[in-house]
Amino acid sequence: MKQNKQQGSIIVFTVLLLSVMMTIVLASLGGFAVTQRSAAQVTEAAVALFGADSAAEFCLYEARRGPADLVFVDPDISYELIDIATDTPLSNCENQGIAAFRAQGIYRGTGRALELGQ
């Protein structure tokens, strides 16, 4: 009786083919995760910039009209106003004769700043 020497070779070929396919899929998912993280950082930077812009507008409004409150709907957004000349934080911009200030918006650890001066 003759024995077939190729018996079981299809299993080895299938395992090798599945290994190659799995490697390709995992490499693609790794690239996708980097792209997803990058897109999230761009979104956070844009929201932080909007926060800085809102803080700057708030400071200008307060300097011209009087005290006001700036409240963000999202609790993750915060802002800071800084006098550029003295590099000290401002509690408000009302009647202080500030020549230049920096408005910094912060969102989930990402910060963006706008500087305004006369």
Stockholm file with secondary structure:
# STOCKHOLM 1.0

chainA/1-118         MKQNKQQGSIIVFTVLLLSVMMTIVLASLGGFAVTQRSAAQVTEAAVALFGADSAAEFCLYEARRGPADLVFVDPDISYELIDIATDTPLSNCENQGIAAFRAQGIYRGTGRALELGQ
#=GR chainA/1-118 SS CCCCTTTTHHHHHHHHHHHHHHHHHHHHHHHHHHHHHHHHHHHHHHHHHHHHHHHHHHHHHHHHHCCCCCCCSSTTEEEEEEETTTTEECSCCTTCCCSEEEEEEEETTEEEEEEEEC
#=GC SS_cons         CCCCTTTTHHHHHHHHHHHHHHHHHHHHHHHHHHHHHHHHHHHHHHHHHHHHHHHHHHHHHHHHHCCCCCCCSSTTEEEEEEETTTTEECSCCTTCCCSEEEEEEEETTEEEEEEEEC
//
